[in-house]
Amino acid sequence: MEDLNYLREQINEIDEELVKLFKKRMSVVSNVAHYKIENHMEVLDSSRENQIINKHLKNVEDKTLQNYLKEFLQDLMSISRESQKEILSKASCNCEVDEDSEFKVGFQGVPASFSHQAVNEYFGNNVKSDHFKSFKDIFEAVQKGDIKYGVLPIENSSTGGISEVYDLMREYGFYIVGEKCVKVDHNLMGTEDAEICDINEVYSHTQGFLQCKEFFDDHSDWRLIPYFNTAKSAEYVSKENLKNKACVASKKAAEFYGLKILKENINYNSNNYTRFIIIGRKEESDISSDKISVILSISHKVGALYKILKHFSDNNLNMMKIESRPIVGKSWQYFFYIDFQGNILNENTKSALRSIEEESLYYKFLGNYKGEVS
């Protein structure tokens, strides 16, 4: 039998080689992270990781050793992912606004919109804000550091999720840091000299038309023209100053743009609310955070979604919402956006997130924040 000291010396020599190889591997991992930053790629690529593991397992015949090798490779890849996430996080903050300066918030539309109302209700009336033409413009402004936070509608209680915002959240990879729920009452309004009998054109965001469908069904002869948003519609009708043109907007918009309300509360659901999310480049969570959002995709197999959802039940976590969006280029396959109650400081939440990430083909943690909708 070989001397124990000699065997330990051999292990030490092997460990030294492993350390050299580990440093070399992490250097390459860093280069991979920077490549992903430049090409807007995600950190996790589960299919590639599984291919690599299976390839190496074929080189080991001993079944027990195979299990140890699989665990070793999974740990190594987990370390690589964490390293890449840290590099990507630092890169995303390179143009961070000055924390000591007065920050600015962005919203889509114009003053007196529901988005503007959400900004003031969440941050207060004295916050510095800027308005943008499109949802994508807000994401670009956050990316560049022109604004610290963006406020965007994500879901309406009558018409459901706003798909464009969901898609942009996945594309840009920002974090949700808060949410605000705003009661939405739609009104038909026109110029000061207008009456309902004069109207033949109405402007609104498509969501406004959907939320007032029953009212417009009774005026099927009117031409409904989709516009940027409800407040922008009010601005347009005010500038045109033609009594045949009307719009759907809030009472605040009517007051701001000098329009006359022709019919109040035309939305069919009197309990009509829009949920807004507050987005930023950095994750912001603390002990009071009670809501978590994630995006994921799964294998196109029987029971795959069930296995993911089971982790919520197993860890006593309440799932609040699940929304699906098609994966471009992959027919009948979907990204799933999930909201659930929890705090990442709690062990059951950590356990669920860990298991969900491991079993997902694509996974992105969107944030842990204080929820207003329960």
ZAKOL-277047 format. One record per residue (C-alpha): residue in one letter; chain; x, y, z. Coordinates in Angstrom, 2 decimals, padded with zeros to 5 digits, always signed. Example, Ala and Ser with C-alpha at 12.3 -4.5 7.8 and 13.67 -1.06 7.14 Angstrom:
% ZAKOL-277047
martor=A, guba=A, px=+012.30, py=-004.50, pz=+007.80 .
martor=S, guba=A, px=+013.67, py=-001.06, pz=+007.14 .
//
This chain:
% ZAKOL-277047
martor=M, guba=A, px=+000.00, py=+000.00, pz=+000.00 .
martor=E, guba=A, px=+001.29, py=+003.47, pz=-000.90 .
martor=D, guba=A, px=+002.34, py=+005.85, pz=+001.86 .
martor=L, guba=A, px=-000.45, py=+008.28, pz=+002.94 .
martor=N, guba=A, px=+001.88, py=+011.27, pz=+002.77 .
martor=Y, guba=A, px=+002.79, py=+010.35, pz=-000.80 .
martor=L, guba=A, px=-000.90, py=+010.11, pz=-001.75 .
martor=R, guba=A, px=-001.57, py=+013.51, pz=-000.19 .
martor=E, guba=A, px=+001.31, py=+014.97, pz=-002.15 .
martor=Q, guba=A, px=-000.27, py=+013.62, pz=-005.34 .
martor=I, guba=A, px=-003.60, py=+015.22, pz=-004.43 .
martor=N, guba=A, px=-001.85, py=+018.53, pz=-003.70 .
martor=E, guba=A, px=-000.17, py=+018.46, pz=-007.10 .
martor=I, guba=A, px=-003.48, py=+017.68, pz=-008.81 .
martor=D, guba=A, px=-005.19, py=+020.49, pz=-006.86 .
martor=E, guba=A, px=-002.51, py=+022.94, pz=-008.00 .
martor=E, guba=A, px=-003.23, py=+021.98, pz=-011.59 .
martor=L, guba=A, px=-006.95, py=+022.31, pz=-010.95 .
martor=V, guba=A, px=-006.46, py=+025.82, pz=-009.56 .
martor=K, guba=A, px=-004.49, py=+026.83, pz=-012.68 .
martor=L, guba=A, px=-007.20, py=+025.38, pz=-014.92 .
martor=F, guba=A, px=-009.92, py=+027.02, pz=-012.83 .
martor=K, guba=A, px=-008.29, py=+030.45, pz=-013.20 .
martor=K, guba=A, px=-007.91, py=+029.85, pz=-016.93 .
martor=R, guba=A, px=-011.55, py=+028.76, pz=-017.21 .
martor=M, guba=A, px=-012.84, py=+031.81, pz=-015.29 .
martor=S, guba=A, px=-010.83, py=+034.08, pz=-017.58 .
martor=V, guba=A, px=-012.63, py=+032.56, pz=-020.57 .
martor=V, guba=A, px=-015.95, py=+032.85, pz=-018.69 .
martor=S, guba=A, px=-015.28, py=+036.58, pz=-018.31 .
martor=N, guba=A, px=-014.75, py=+036.88, pz=-022.07 .
martor=V, guba=A, px=-018.00, py=+034.99, pz=-022.67 .
martor=A, guba=A, px=-019.83, py=+037.44, pz=-020.37 .
martor=H, guba=A, px=-018.53, py=+040.45, pz=-022.30 .
martor=Y, guba=A, px=-019.53, py=+038.79, pz=-025.58 .
martor=K, guba=A, px=-023.05, py=+038.28, pz=-024.20 .
martor=I, guba=A, px=-023.20, py=+041.94, pz=-023.15 .
martor=E, guba=A, px=-022.29, py=+043.11, pz=-026.66 .
martor=N, guba=A, px=-024.77, py=+040.73, pz=-028.29 .
martor=H, guba=A, px=-027.62, py=+041.15, pz=-025.75 .
martor=M, guba=A, px=-027.58, py=+037.46, pz=-024.81 .
martor=E, guba=A, px=-028.81, py=+035.83, pz=-021.62 .
martor=V, guba=A, px=-026.49, py=+034.20, pz=-019.06 .
martor=L, guba=A, px=-028.30, py=+030.88, pz=-018.79 .
martor=D, guba=A, px=-028.25, py=+028.45, pz=-021.73 .
martor=S, guba=A, px=-029.61, py=+025.25, pz=-020.21 .
martor=S, guba=A, px=-029.57, py=+023.22, pz=-023.42 .
martor=R, guba=A, px=-025.86, py=+023.88, pz=-023.97 .
martor=E, guba=A, px=-025.01, py=+023.10, pz=-020.33 .
martor=N, guba=A, px=-026.84, py=+019.77, pz=-020.53 .
martor=Q, guba=A, px=-025.06, py=+018.89, pz=-023.78 .
martor=I, guba=A, px=-021.67, py=+019.55, pz=-022.18 .
martor=I, guba=A, px=-022.46, py=+017.49, pz=-019.09 .
martor=N, guba=A, px=-023.74, py=+014.53, pz=-021.12 .
martor=K, guba=A, px=-020.70, py=+014.68, pz=-023.39 .
martor=H, guba=A, px=-018.28, py=+014.40, pz=-020.45 .
martor=L, guba=A, px=-020.31, py=+011.71, pz=-018.67 .
martor=K, guba=A, px=-019.79, py=+009.43, pz=-021.68 .
martor=N, guba=A, px=-016.06, py=+009.40, pz=-020.89 .
martor=V, guba=A, px=-016.66, py=+007.83, pz=-017.46 .
martor=E, guba=A, px=-017.90, py=+004.25, pz=-017.22 .
martor=D, guba=A, px=-018.21, py=+003.98, pz=-013.43 .
martor=K, guba=A, px=-021.82, py=+004.91, pz=-012.56 .
martor=T, guba=A, px=-020.93, py=+006.20, pz=-009.09 .
martor=L, guba=A, px=-018.16, py=+008.33, pz=-010.54 .
martor=Q, guba=A, px=-020.60, py=+009.60, pz=-013.17 .
martor=N, guba=A, px=-022.86, py=+010.97, pz=-010.43 .
martor=Y, guba=A, px=-019.94, py=+012.75, pz=-008.76 .
martor=L, guba=A, px=-018.76, py=+014.15, pz=-012.10 .
martor=K, guba=A, px=-022.24, py=+015.43, pz=-012.91 .
martor=E, guba=A, px=-022.43, py=+017.21, pz=-009.55 .
martor=F, guba=A, px=-018.93, py=+018.64, pz=-010.04 .
martor=L, guba=A, px=-019.76, py=+019.99, pz=-013.52 .
martor=Q, guba=A, px=-023.08, py=+021.46, pz=-012.35 .
martor=D, guba=A, px=-021.32, py=+023.29, pz=-009.51 .
martor=L, guba=A, px=-018.68, py=+024.56, pz=-011.91 .
martor=M, guba=A, px=-021.30, py=+025.88, pz=-014.31 .
martor=S, guba=A, px=-023.23, py=+027.48, pz=-011.45 .
martor=I, guba=A, px=-020.06, py=+029.36, pz=-010.42 .
martor=S, guba=A, px=-019.59, py=+030.46, pz=-014.04 .
martor=R, guba=A, px=-023.16, py=+031.74, pz=-014.24 .
martor=E, guba=A, px=-022.82, py=+033.74, pz=-011.02 .
martor=S, guba=A, px=-019.58, py=+035.27, pz=-012.30 .
martor=Q, guba=A, px=-021.24, py=+036.25, pz=-015.59 .
martor=K, guba=A, px=-024.24, py=+037.72, pz=-013.76 .
martor=E, guba=A, px=-021.93, py=+039.90, pz=-011.66 .
martor=I, guba=A, px=-020.10, py=+041.14, pz=-014.77 .
martor=L, guba=A, px=-023.39, py=+041.86, pz=-016.56 .
martor=S, guba=A, px=-024.75, py=+043.65, pz=-013.49 .
martor=K, guba=A, px=-021.69, py=+045.93, pz=-013.29 .
martor=A, guba=A, px=-021.87, py=+046.64, pz=-017.01 .
martor=S, guba=A, px=-025.54, py=+047.63, pz=-016.76 .
martor=C, guba=A, px=-024.64, py=+050.23, pz=-014.13 .
martor=N, guba=A, px=-021.81, py=+051.91, pz=-016.06 .
martor=C, guba=A, px=-024.11, py=+054.79, pz=-016.98 .
martor=E, guba=A, px=-025.91, py=+054.88, pz=-013.65 .
martor=V, guba=A, px=-027.39, py=+058.24, pz=-012.75 .
martor=D, guba=A, px=-025.73, py=+060.02, pz=-009.83 .
martor=E, guba=A, px=-027.28, py=+058.57, pz=-006.66 .
martor=D, guba=A, px=-026.79, py=+061.89, pz=-004.86 .
martor=S, guba=A, px=-028.54, py=+063.92, pz=-007.52 .
martor=E, guba=A, px=-032.28, py=+064.35, pz=-007.89 .
martor=F, guba=A, px=-033.39, py=+061.41, pz=-010.03 .
martor=K, guba=A, px=-035.78, py=+061.58, pz=-012.96 .
martor=V, guba=A, px=-038.69, py=+059.27, pz=-013.81 .
martor=G, guba=A, px=-040.05, py=+058.53, pz=-017.28 .
martor=F, guba=A, px=-043.55, py=+057.64, pz=-018.49 .
martor=Q, guba=A, px=-045.19, py=+057.05, pz=-021.86 .
martor=G, guba=A, px=-047.59, py=+059.65, pz=-023.21 .
martor=V, guba=A, px=-048.15, py=+063.26, pz=-022.23 .
martor=P, guba=A, px=-049.02, py=+065.15, pz=-019.02 .
martor=A, guba=A, px=-052.41, py=+064.25, pz=-017.47 .
martor=S, guba=A, px=-052.22, py=+060.65, pz=-018.71 .
martor=F, guba=A, px=-052.93, py=+057.71, pz=-016.41 .
martor=S, guba=A, px=-049.21, py=+056.91, pz=-016.58 .
martor=H, guba=A, px=-048.43, py=+060.43, pz=-015.36 .
martor=Q, guba=A, px=-050.94, py=+059.91, pz=-012.56 .
martor=A, guba=A, px=-049.18, py=+056.66, pz=-011.59 .
martor=V, guba=A, px=-045.84, py=+058.52, pz=-011.45 .
martor=N, guba=A, px=-047.23, py=+061.17, pz=-009.10 .
martor=E, guba=A, px=-049.05, py=+058.68, pz=-006.88 .
martor=Y, guba=A, px=-045.97, py=+056.47, pz=-006.49 .
martor=F, guba=A, px=-043.18, py=+059.08, pz=-006.27 .
martor=G, guba=A, px=-045.10, py=+062.20, pz=-005.19 .
martor=N, guba=A, px=-046.08, py=+065.32, pz=-007.11 .
martor=N, guba=A, px=-042.65, py=+066.95, pz=-006.79 .
martor=V, guba=A, px=-040.69, py=+064.24, pz=-008.60 .
martor=K, guba=A, px=-038.84, py=+065.27, pz=-011.77 .
martor=S, guba=A, px=-040.36, py=+063.43, pz=-014.72 .
martor=D, guba=A, px=-040.13, py=+063.24, pz=-018.48 .
martor=H, guba=A, px=-042.57, py=+061.80, pz=-020.99 .
martor=F, guba=A, px=-041.82, py=+059.61, pz=-024.00 .
martor=K, guba=A, px=-043.63, py=+058.68, pz=-027.20 .
martor=S, guba=A, px=-043.40, py=+054.89, pz=-026.86 .
martor=F, guba=A, px=-042.79, py=+052.17, pz=-024.27 .
martor=K, guba=A, px=-039.53, py=+051.26, pz=-026.00 .
martor=D, guba=A, px=-038.33, py=+054.87, pz=-025.68 .
martor=I, guba=A, px=-038.64, py=+054.53, pz=-021.89 .
martor=F, guba=A, px=-036.50, py=+051.39, pz=-021.87 .
martor=E, guba=A, px=-033.89, py=+053.14, pz=-024.03 .
martor=A, guba=A, px=-033.83, py=+056.12, pz=-021.65 .
martor=V, guba=A, px=-033.30, py=+053.83, pz=-018.65 .
martor=Q, guba=A, px=-030.57, py=+052.00, pz=-020.57 .
martor=K, guba=A, px=-028.73, py=+055.26, pz=-021.31 .
martor=G, guba=A, px=-029.14, py=+056.62, pz=-017.78 .
martor=D, guba=A, px=-031.27, py=+059.58, pz=-018.91 .
martor=I, guba=A, px=-033.84, py=+058.50, pz=-016.32 .
martor=K, guba=A, px=-033.44, py=+056.31, pz=-013.24 .
martor=Y, guba=A, px=-036.89, py=+054.74, pz=-013.32 .
martor=G, guba=A, px=-039.57, py=+054.04, pz=-015.90 .
martor=V, guba=A, px=-043.27, py=+053.68, pz=-015.10 .
martor=L, guba=A, px=-045.22, py=+051.43, pz=-017.47 .
martor=P, guba=A, px=-048.69, py=+049.85, pz=-017.58 .
martor=I, guba=A, px=-048.42, py=+046.05, pz=-017.42 .
martor=E, guba=A, px=-051.99, py=+044.87, pz=-016.86 .
martor=N, guba=A, px=-055.58, py=+046.08, pz=-016.84 .
martor=S, guba=A, px=-058.25, py=+044.45, pz=-014.69 .
martor=S, guba=A, px=-060.73, py=+044.44, pz=-017.60 .
martor=T, guba=A, px=-058.60, py=+043.62, pz=-020.65 .
martor=G, guba=A, px=-055.59, py=+041.77, pz=-019.25 .
martor=G, guba=A, px=-051.85, py=+042.04, pz=-019.85 .
martor=I, guba=A, px=-050.10, py=+044.55, pz=-022.12 .
martor=S, guba=A, px=-047.99, py=+042.27, pz=-024.30 .
martor=E, guba=A, px=-045.53, py=+044.88, pz=-025.59 .
martor=V, guba=A, px=-044.35, py=+045.71, pz=-022.07 .
martor=Y, guba=A, px=-043.89, py=+042.02, pz=-021.21 .
martor=D, guba=A, px=-041.76, py=+041.54, pz=-024.33 .
martor=L, guba=A, px=-039.64, py=+044.61, pz=-023.60 .
martor=M, guba=A, px=-038.99, py=+043.42, pz=-020.03 .
martor=R, guba=A, px=-037.47, py=+040.23, pz=-021.42 .
martor=E, guba=A, px=-035.56, py=+042.04, pz=-024.16 .
martor=Y, guba=A, px=-033.88, py=+044.62, pz=-021.89 .
martor=G, guba=A, px=-033.53, py=+042.56, pz=-018.72 .
martor=F, guba=A, px=-034.31, py=+045.39, pz=-016.28 .
martor=Y, guba=A, px=-035.73, py=+044.86, pz=-012.80 .
martor=I, guba=A, px=-039.15, py=+045.63, pz=-011.38 .
martor=V, guba=A, px=-038.64, py=+047.70, pz=-008.21 .
martor=G, guba=A, px=-042.25, py=+048.57, pz=-007.40 .
martor=E, guba=A, px=-045.83, py=+048.69, pz=-008.62 .
martor=K, guba=A, px=-048.77, py=+051.07, pz=-008.50 .
martor=C, guba=A, px=-052.46, py=+050.38, pz=-009.11 .
martor=V, guba=A, px=-054.49, py=+053.26, pz=-010.61 .
martor=K, guba=A, px=-058.29, py=+053.39, pz=-010.93 .
martor=V, guba=A, px=-059.19, py=+054.09, pz=-014.54 .
martor=D, guba=A, px=-062.43, py=+055.89, pz=-015.37 .
martor=H, guba=A, px=-062.87, py=+056.67, pz=-019.06 .
martor=N, guba=A, px=-064.89, py=+059.62, pz=-020.32 .
martor=L, guba=A, px=-065.98, py=+060.72, pz=-023.77 .
martor=M, guba=A, px=-064.91, py=+064.31, pz=-024.40 .
martor=G, guba=A, px=-064.80, py=+066.85, pz=-027.20 .
martor=T, guba=A, px=-064.51, py=+070.55, pz=-027.90 .
martor=E, guba=A, px=-066.48, py=+073.11, pz=-025.89 .
martor=D, guba=A, px=-069.06, py=+073.54, pz=-028.69 .
martor=A, guba=A, px=-069.52, py=+069.79, pz=-029.33 .
martor=E, guba=A, px=-072.48, py=+067.57, pz=-028.50 .
martor=I, guba=A, px=-072.69, py=+063.79, pz=-028.78 .
martor=C, guba=A, px=-074.80, py=+064.11, pz=-031.94 .
martor=D, guba=A, px=-071.89, py=+065.93, pz=-033.64 .
martor=I, guba=A, px=-069.38, py=+063.11, pz=-033.13 .
martor=N, guba=A, px=-068.28, py=+060.77, pz=-035.91 .
martor=E, guba=A, px=-064.60, py=+060.22, pz=-035.03 .
martor=V, guba=A, px=-063.19, py=+059.05, pz=-031.69 .
martor=Y, guba=A, px=-059.51, py=+058.77, pz=-030.74 .
martor=S, guba=A, px=-058.06, py=+056.55, pz=-028.01 .
martor=H, guba=A, px=-055.48, py=+053.93, pz=-027.18 .
martor=T, guba=A, px=-056.77, py=+050.48, pz=-028.18 .
martor=Q, guba=A, px=-057.07, py=+049.57, pz=-024.49 .
martor=G, guba=A, px=-059.46, py=+052.50, pz=-024.03 .
martor=F, guba=A, px=-061.70, py=+051.23, pz=-026.83 .
martor=L, guba=A, px=-061.66, py=+047.70, pz=-025.42 .
martor=Q, guba=A, px=-062.54, py=+048.88, pz=-021.92 .
martor=C, guba=A, px=-065.47, py=+050.89, pz=-023.31 .
martor=K, guba=A, px=-066.66, py=+048.30, pz=-025.83 .
martor=E, guba=A, px=-070.29, py=+048.23, pz=-024.71 .
martor=F, guba=A, px=-070.61, py=+052.01, pz=-025.04 .
martor=F, guba=A, px=-069.15, py=+052.05, pz=-028.55 .
martor=D, guba=A, px=-071.29, py=+049.09, pz=-029.60 .
martor=D, guba=A, px=-074.21, py=+051.50, pz=-029.21 .
martor=H, guba=A, px=-072.47, py=+053.97, pz=-031.55 .
martor=S, guba=A, px=-071.42, py=+051.62, pz=-034.33 .
martor=D, guba=A, px=-071.53, py=+054.42, pz=-036.93 .
martor=W, guba=A, px=-068.60, py=+056.21, pz=-035.27 .
martor=R, guba=A, px=-065.10, py=+055.76, pz=-036.63 .
martor=L, guba=A, px=-062.78, py=+054.54, pz=-033.84 .
martor=I, guba=A, px=-059.19, py=+055.63, pz=-034.49 .
martor=P, guba=A, px=-056.38, py=+054.08, pz=-032.38 .
martor=Y, guba=A, px=-053.93, py=+056.65, pz=-031.00 .
martor=F, guba=A, px=-050.80, py=+056.64, pz=-028.82 .
martor=N, guba=A, px=-052.66, py=+056.84, pz=-025.49 .
martor=T, guba=A, px=-055.73, py=+058.46, pz=-023.98 .
martor=A, guba=A, px=-054.06, py=+061.70, pz=-022.87 .
martor=K, guba=A, px=-052.32, py=+062.06, pz=-026.25 .
martor=S, guba=A, px=-055.75, py=+061.62, pz=-027.84 .
martor=A, guba=A, px=-057.07, py=+064.48, pz=-025.69 .
martor=E, guba=A, px=-054.15, py=+066.66, pz=-026.73 .
martor=Y, guba=A, px=-054.82, py=+065.90, pz=-030.40 .
martor=V, guba=A, px=-058.57, py=+066.62, pz=-030.22 .
martor=S, guba=A, px=-057.85, py=+069.88, pz=-028.39 .
martor=K, guba=A, px=-055.38, py=+071.01, pz=-031.07 .
martor=E, guba=A, px=-057.68, py=+070.01, pz=-033.95 .
martor=N, guba=A, px=-060.60, py=+071.88, pz=-032.32 .
martor=L, guba=A, px=-063.23, py=+070.26, pz=-034.55 .
martor=K, guba=A, px=-066.54, py=+069.37, pz=-032.96 .
martor=N, guba=A, px=-066.91, py=+066.10, pz=-034.89 .
martor=K, guba=A, px=-063.80, py=+064.71, pz=-033.19 .
martor=A, guba=A, px=-063.91, py=+063.21, pz=-029.69 .
martor=C, guba=A, px=-061.61, py=+061.13, pz=-027.51 .
martor=V, guba=A, px=-061.56, py=+058.76, pz=-024.56 .
martor=A, guba=A, px=-059.56, py=+060.07, pz=-021.60 .
martor=S, guba=A, px=-059.59, py=+060.96, pz=-017.90 .
martor=K, guba=A, px=-061.28, py=+063.93, pz=-016.26 .
martor=K, guba=A, px=-057.83, py=+065.27, pz=-015.46 .
martor=A, guba=A, px=-057.00, py=+065.22, pz=-019.19 .
martor=A, guba=A, px=-060.23, py=+067.06, pz=-019.99 .
martor=E, guba=A, px=-059.30, py=+069.78, pz=-017.51 .
martor=F, guba=A, px=-055.67, py=+069.95, pz=-018.66 .
martor=Y, guba=A, px=-056.51, py=+070.21, pz=-022.39 .
martor=G, guba=A, px=-059.66, py=+072.33, pz=-022.09 .
martor=L, guba=A, px=-062.16, py=+069.75, pz=-023.34 .
martor=K, guba=A, px=-065.81, py=+069.23, pz=-022.44 .
martor=I, guba=A, px=-066.92, py=+065.89, pz=-021.03 .
martor=L, guba=A, px=-069.79, py=+064.61, pz=-023.19 .
martor=K, guba=A, px=-070.36, py=+061.35, pz=-021.30 .
martor=E, guba=A, px=-068.84, py=+060.27, pz=-017.99 .
martor=N, guba=A, px=-067.60, py=+056.80, pz=-017.01 .
martor=I, guba=A, px=-068.17, py=+054.99, pz=-020.30 .
martor=N, guba=A, px=-066.04, py=+051.96, pz=-019.34 .
martor=Y, guba=A, px=-068.22, py=+048.87, pz=-018.86 .
martor=N, guba=A, px=-066.42, py=+047.80, pz=-015.66 .
martor=S, guba=A, px=-066.80, py=+050.32, pz=-012.84 .
martor=N, guba=A, px=-063.94, py=+048.60, pz=-010.98 .
martor=N, guba=A, px=-061.48, py=+049.25, pz=-013.79 .
martor=Y, guba=A, px=-057.85, py=+049.39, pz=-012.67 .
martor=T, guba=A, px=-054.48, py=+049.44, pz=-014.41 .
martor=R, guba=A, px=-051.41, py=+048.02, pz=-012.71 .
martor=F, guba=A, px=-048.19, py=+049.91, pz=-013.41 .
martor=I, guba=A, px=-044.67, py=+048.61, pz=-012.81 .
martor=I, guba=A, px=-041.68, py=+050.74, pz=-011.87 .
martor=I, guba=A, px=-038.53, py=+049.52, pz=-013.63 .
martor=G, guba=A, px=-034.83, py=+050.24, pz=-013.08 .
martor=R, guba=A, px=-031.42, py=+048.86, pz=-014.02 .
martor=K, guba=A, px=-030.63, py=+047.65, pz=-010.50 .
martor=E, guba=A, px=-032.48, py=+045.24, pz=-008.28 .
martor=E, guba=A, px=-033.96, py=+046.92, pz=-005.19 .
martor=S, guba=A, px=-035.38, py=+044.69, pz=-002.48 .
martor=D, guba=A, px=-035.47, py=+044.57, pz=+001.31 .
martor=I, guba=A, px=-037.26, py=+042.79, pz=+004.13 .
martor=S, guba=A, px=-040.58, py=+044.48, pz=+003.21 .
martor=S, guba=A, px=-040.56, py=+043.14, pz=-000.36 .
martor=D, guba=A, px=-043.39, py=+040.63, pz=-000.76 .
martor=K, guba=A, px=-043.83, py=+040.04, pz=-004.49 .
martor=I, guba=A, px=-041.53, py=+038.35, pz=-007.02 .
martor=S, guba=A, px=-041.63, py=+038.29, pz=-010.82 .
martor=V, guba=A, px=-039.74, py=+035.89, pz=-013.10 .
martor=I, guba=A, px=-039.65, py=+034.97, pz=-016.80 .
martor=L, guba=A, px=-038.93, py=+031.43, pz=-017.95 .
martor=S, guba=A, px=-039.31, py=+028.95, pz=-020.77 .
martor=I, guba=A, px=-039.51, py=+025.19, pz=-020.47 .
martor=S, guba=A, px=-039.08, py=+022.09, pz=-022.60 .
martor=H, guba=A, px=-041.98, py=+021.26, pz=-024.93 .
martor=K, guba=A, px=-042.83, py=+018.05, pz=-023.06 .
martor=V, guba=A, px=-045.77, py=+016.58, pz=-021.17 .
martor=G, guba=A, px=-045.77, py=+017.69, pz=-017.53 .
martor=A, guba=A, px=-042.98, py=+020.29, pz=-017.89 .
martor=L, guba=A, px=-045.14, py=+023.22, pz=-016.75 .
martor=Y, guba=A, px=-046.66, py=+021.14, pz=-013.96 .
martor=K, guba=A, px=-043.19, py=+020.40, pz=-012.57 .
martor=I, guba=A, px=-042.38, py=+024.12, pz=-012.49 .
martor=L, guba=A, px=-045.65, py=+025.13, pz=-010.84 .
martor=K, guba=A, px=-045.37, py=+022.33, pz=-008.28 .
martor=H, guba=A, px=-042.41, py=+024.14, pz=-006.69 .
martor=F, guba=A, px=-044.78, py=+026.91, pz=-005.54 .
martor=S, guba=A, px=-047.03, py=+024.42, pz=-003.77 .
martor=D, guba=A, px=-044.10, py=+022.44, pz=-002.35 .
martor=N, guba=A, px=-042.67, py=+025.62, pz=-000.81 .
martor=N, guba=A, px=-046.02, py=+027.05, pz=+000.35 .
martor=L, guba=A, px=-045.83, py=+030.04, pz=-002.03 .
martor=N, guba=A, px=-048.89, py=+031.72, pz=-003.54 .
martor=M, guba=A, px=-048.69, py=+032.19, pz=-007.31 .
martor=M, guba=A, px=-050.61, py=+035.35, pz=-008.22 .
martor=K, guba=A, px=-050.38, py=+035.46, pz=-012.00 .
martor=I, guba=A, px=-049.04, py=+033.57, pz=-015.01 .
martor=E, guba=A, px=-048.94, py=+035.12, pz=-018.49 .
martor=S, guba=A, px=-047.66, py=+033.44, pz=-021.65 .
martor=R, guba=A, px=-046.00, py=+035.08, pz=-024.66 .
martor=P, guba=A, px=-045.00, py=+033.24, pz=-027.86 .
martor=I, guba=A, px=-041.31, py=+032.57, pz=-028.53 .
martor=V, guba=A, px=-040.51, py=+034.08, pz=-031.94 .
martor=G, guba=A, px=-039.30, py=+031.41, pz=-034.36 .
martor=K, guba=A, px=-040.60, py=+028.51, pz=-032.23 .
martor=S, guba=A, px=-044.21, py=+027.72, pz=-033.06 .
martor=W, guba=A, px=-046.43, py=+026.88, pz=-030.09 .
martor=Q, guba=A, px=-043.65, py=+027.43, pz=-027.55 .
martor=Y, guba=A, px=-043.89, py=+030.17, pz=-024.93 .
martor=F, guba=A, px=-042.21, py=+032.37, pz=-022.38 .
martor=F, guba=A, px=-044.05, py=+032.34, pz=-019.06 .
martor=Y, guba=A, px=-044.20, py=+035.46, pz=-016.88 .
martor=I, guba=A, px=-045.00, py=+034.53, pz=-013.30 .
martor=D, guba=A, px=-045.80, py=+036.71, pz=-010.26 .
martor=F, guba=A, px=-045.89, py=+035.15, pz=-006.80 .
martor=Q, guba=A, px=-045.79, py=+036.22, pz=-003.16 .
martor=G, guba=A, px=-042.45, py=+035.84, pz=-001.40 .
martor=N, guba=A, px=-039.19, py=+037.39, pz=-000.25 .
martor=I, guba=A, px=-035.79, py=+036.25, pz=-001.51 .
martor=L, guba=A, px=-034.45, py=+036.37, pz=+002.06 .
martor=N, guba=A, px=-036.71, py=+033.44, pz=+003.01 .
martor=E, guba=A, px=-035.43, py=+029.88, pz=+002.62 .
martor=N, guba=A, px=-038.60, py=+028.52, pz=+001.01 .
martor=T, guba=A, px=-038.44, py=+031.26, pz=-001.63 .
martor=K, guba=A, px=-034.75, py=+030.56, pz=-002.29 .
martor=S, guba=A, px=-035.49, py=+026.85, pz=-002.64 .
martor=A, guba=A, px=-038.30, py=+027.42, pz=-005.14 .
martor=L, guba=A, px=-036.30, py=+029.87, pz=-007.27 .
martor=R, guba=A, px=-033.26, py=+027.57, pz=-007.28 .
martor=S, guba=A, px=-035.33, py=+024.59, pz=-008.46 .
martor=I, guba=A, px=-037.24, py=+026.62, pz=-011.06 .
martor=E, guba=A, px=-034.02, py=+028.01, pz=-012.55 .
martor=E, guba=A, px=-032.45, py=+024.54, pz=-012.74 .
martor=E, guba=A, px=-035.46, py=+023.10, pz=-014.57 .
martor=S, guba=A, px=-036.00, py=+026.00, pz=-017.00 .
martor=L, guba=A, px=-034.49, py=+026.28, pz=-020.47 .
martor=Y, guba=A, px=-034.52, py=+030.07, pz=-020.05 .
martor=Y, guba=A, px=-034.79, py=+031.90, pz=-016.74 .
martor=K, guba=A, px=-034.70, py=+035.56, pz=-015.72 .
martor=F, guba=A, px=-035.34, py=+036.97, pz=-012.24 .
martor=L, guba=A, px=-037.25, py=+040.25, pz=-012.70 .
martor=G, guba=A, px=-037.29, py=+041.52, pz=-009.14 .
martor=N, guba=A, px=-038.54, py=+041.30, pz=-005.57 .
martor=Y, guba=A, px=-040.57, py=+044.37, pz=-004.62 .
martor=K, guba=A, px=-043.41, py=+045.66, pz=-002.47 .
martor=G, guba=A, px=-046.64, py=+044.66, pz=-004.17 .
martor=E, guba=A, px=-049.80, py=+046.74, pz=-004.16 .
martor=V, guba=A, px=-052.00, py=+044.13, pz=-005.85 .
martor=S, guba=A, px=-052.56, py=+041.02, pz=-003.73 .
//
